[in-house]
Amino acid sequence: MKDKILAIEALQMPWRTEDPFLFAVHHLDYYPKGNEKMGLDPSQATDRVLGQDFSNKNEYSMYHGKTIPGFPYHPHLGFETITIGKQGFVDHSDSLGGAGRFGAGDAQWMTAGKGIQHSEMFPLLHTDKPNTLEIFQIWLNLPSQSKLAEPHYKMLWNESIPKIEEVDTNGKKTTLEVYAGSYKSNQAPKPTPDSWAANPENGVAIFSVKMEPNAEWILPASLNDRVHNTLYFYNGNTLHMEDTKIEVNHLVKVLPGKSVQIINGDKEAEFLILQGKPINEPVALRGPFVMNTDEELNLGFTEFRKTHFGGWPWPQTEQVFDRAKGRFAKYPDGSSEER
């Protein structure tokens, strides 16, 4: 029924989100072969404003990287970033000494809290073939009592992410990956401890969904009628949600607490689902600093100018790790993981 759909909007970068989410973006870059430094050959960097390249020339951007694509170290305050890898690799490093490399199917969850600097670079590991990169980055707000929590960085490895395959009555498959929340008793790994998502009553869920052509599936209802439920349809042709046709590159706001039948069109479809109970607090946002008031923002910027949130302990602005190194995480407490 159309009364289950609150709104349909064209997708524009960054994607529009609802409280408790602040921001969502889908990066898909078809990078060429890398050079010996895991970066872009200078001959391929012409006509780009290096350091501020969002041009998508030749179907990729350098973003804020000058030799290696990505986002060299920059500060965050008062919210969380969730980065989901779909293709390629991301190298993380931060001002607390945390580091890691993650790839397809992995997710990085970082609570900025009272302040952290981090870098997210996209090393072009392959010198003999293209280096396609596809990631989502999602910003999740923190409530006032957690704005100045201790920063925390955690990897959610592909091996720990629930993957559910459902087959409809016609034998068509829908595959779901659960990065936050739960789906039919399949529970995502725990987020960072001070996250709004850490309390199940807040109904935070992040699902990545792929449907075969002509597959049918039921979009799960959010936890209750206070929990927002938004679907971002970014790849495919068309979907029918109940009796409403949805074209690709549109978002759909679903009535909280209601499930919706989806019938895919004749092309494989992919979409992201964000669900969450609103925090319902004022948002004061200036770049990557998010507090409740302008006064708090000013205090945050003053603190950053004094401390640089721990400085930068790494040798490079565009910090990447050895080409041969696999997926790994190194944490500020000295512990580490290898994959």
Backbone hydrogen bonds, N-H to C=O, Kabsch-Sander energy under -0.5 kcal/mol:
donor,donor_aa,acceptor,acceptor_aa,energy
4,K,1,M,-1.8
5,I,2,K,-1.7
6,L,4,K,-0.6
6,L,253,K,-2.9
7,A,253,K,-1.2
9,E,251,L,-2.1
11,L,249,N,-2.6
15,W,24,A,-2.6
21,F,18,E,-2.6
22,L,139,W,-2.9
23,F,139,W,-1.0
24,A,15,W,-0.7
25,V,137,Q,-2.1
27,H,25,V,-0.5
27,H,135,I,-2.7
28,L,26,H,-0.5
29,D,133,L,-2.9
30,Y,59,E,-2.7
31,Y,29,D,-1.3
31,Y,131,N,-0.8
34,G,126,H,-3.3
35,N,39,G,-1.9
38,M,35,N,-2.0
40,L,67,T,-2.7
44,Q,41,D,-2.6
45,A,42,P,-1.6
48,R,45,A,-1.1
50,L,48,R,-1.4
51,G,65,G,-1.3
52,Q,49,V,-2.4
53,D,63,Y,-2.9
54,F,52,Q,-0.8
59,E,56,N,-2.0
60,Y,57,K,-1.2
63,Y,53,D,-2.9
64,H,70,G,-1.6
65,G,62,M,-2.0
65,G,70,G,-0.8
70,G,62,M,-1.8
71,F,120,E,-3.3
73,Y,317,T,-1.1
74,H,118,H,-1.8
76,H,116,I,-2.4
77,L,288,P,-1.8
78,G,113,G,-3.0
78,G,147,K,-0.6
80,E,140,L,-2.4
81,T,110,M,-2.5
82,I,138,I,-2.7
83,T,108,Q,-2.7
84,I,82,I,-0.5
84,I,136,F,-2.4
85,G,83,T,-0.5
85,G,106,D,-3.0
86,K,87,Q,-0.5
86,K,134,E,-2.9
87,Q,134,E,-2.0
90,V,102,F,-2.4
91,D,121,M,-3.0
92,H,90,V,-0.6
92,H,100,G,-3.0
93,S,119,S,-1.4
94,D,98,G,-2.0
95,S,117,Q,-2.5
97,G,94,D,-1.6
99,A,330,K,-2.6
100,G,92,H,-2.2
101,R,328,F,-2.2
102,F,90,V,-2.2
105,G,85,G,-2.9
106,D,103,G,-2.1
107,A,156,L,-2.4
108,Q,83,T,-2.7
109,W,154,K,-3.0
110,M,81,T,-2.8
110,M,108,Q,-0.5
111,T,152,H,-3.0
112,A,79,F,-2.4
112,A,110,M,-0.7
113,G,79,F,-0.8
114,K,149,A,-2.7
115,G,112,A,-2.3
116,I,76,H,-1.9
117,Q,309,F,-0.5
118,H,74,H,-2.4
119,S,93,S,-2.8
120,E,71,F,-2.5
121,M,91,D,-2.3
122,F,69,P,-3.1
124,L,38,M,-2.4
125,L,123,P,-1.6
131,N,31,Y,-2.4
133,L,29,D,-3.0
134,E,87,Q,-2.2
135,I,27,H,-2.0
136,F,84,I,-2.1
137,Q,25,V,-2.3
138,I,82,I,-2.6
139,W,23,F,-2.8
140,L,80,E,-1.9
140,L,138,I,-0.6
141,N,20,P,-3.0
142,L,78,G,-0.8
146,S,143,P,-2.1
147,K,143,P,-0.7
147,K,144,S,-0.9
149,A,146,S,-1.8
152,H,111,T,-2.0
154,K,109,W,-2.4
156,L,107,A,-3.5
157,W,155,M,-0.7
160,S,157,W,-2.0
161,I,157,W,-0.6
161,I,158,N,-1.2
164,I,176,L,-2.8
166,E,164,I,-0.5
166,E,174,T,-2.9
168,D,172,K,-2.5
171,G,168,D,-2.1
174,T,166,E,-2.4
175,T,210,K,-3.0
176,L,164,I,-2.8
177,E,208,S,-2.5
178,V,162,P,-2.2
179,Y,177,E,-0.7
179,Y,206,I,-2.6
180,A,206,I,-1.2
183,Y,186,N,-2.0
186,N,183,Y,-2.0
187,Q,185,S,-0.8
188,A,181,G,-2.9
195,S,192,T,-1.6
198,A,195,S,-1.4
199,N,196,W,-0.7
202,N,199,N,-2.4
203,G,200,P,-1.8
205,A,275,Q,-2.2
206,I,180,A,-1.6
207,F,273,I,-2.0
208,S,177,E,-2.2
209,V,271,F,-2.8
210,K,175,T,-2.5
211,M,269,A,-2.6
212,E,173,K,-2.8
214,N,265,G,-3.0
215,A,212,E,-2.1
217,W,262,I,-2.5
219,L,217,W,-0.6
219,L,260,V,-3.2
227,V,224,N,-1.7
228,H,226,R,-0.6
228,H,276,G,-2.1
229,N,254,V,-0.6
230,T,274,L,-2.5
231,L,252,V,-2.6
232,Y,272,L,-3.1
233,F,231,L,-0.6
233,F,250,H,-2.5
234,Y,232,Y,-0.9
234,Y,270,E,-1.2
235,N,270,E,-1.6
239,L,246,I,-2.3
240,H,263,I,-2.4
241,M,239,L,-0.6
241,M,244,T,-2.8
242,E,240,H,-0.7
242,E,261,Q,-2.2
244,T,241,M,-1.9
246,I,239,L,-3.6
248,V,237,N,-1.8
249,N,233,F,-1.9
250,H,233,F,-1.2
251,L,9,E,-3.1
252,V,231,L,-2.7
253,K,7,A,-2.6
254,V,229,N,-2.8
254,V,252,V,-0.7
255,L,4,K,-3.6
258,K,255,L,-1.6
260,V,219,L,-1.6
262,I,217,W,-3.6
263,I,240,H,-2.4
264,N,215,A,-3.1
265,G,238,T,-2.0
269,A,211,M,-2.3
270,E,235,N,-2.8
271,F,209,V,-2.2
272,L,232,Y,-2.0
273,I,207,F,-2.7
274,L,230,T,-2.5
275,Q,205,A,-2.6
276,G,228,H,-1.7
277,K,202,N,-2.9
284,A,282,P,-0.5
284,A,291,M,-3.3
285,L,283,V,-0.6
286,R,289,F,-2.5
289,F,286,R,-1.3
290,V,77,L,-2.6
291,M,284,A,-2.9
297,L,293,T,-1.8
298,N,294,D,-2.6
299,L,295,E,-2.1
300,G,296,E,-2.1
301,F,297,L,-2.5
302,T,298,N,-2.2
303,E,299,L,-2.4
304,F,300,G,-2.2
305,R,301,F,-2.3
306,K,302,T,-1.5
307,T,303,E,-2.7
308,H,304,F,-2.5
310,G,307,T,-1.4
311,G,308,H,-1.4
319,Q,316,Q,-0.5
319,Q,317,T,-1.0
325,K,322,D,-1.6
328,F,101,R,-1.4
329,A,337,E,-2.3
330,K,99,A,-3.2
331,Y,335,S,-2.8
334,G,331,Y,-2.3
337,E,329,A,-2.7
339,R,327,R,-2.9
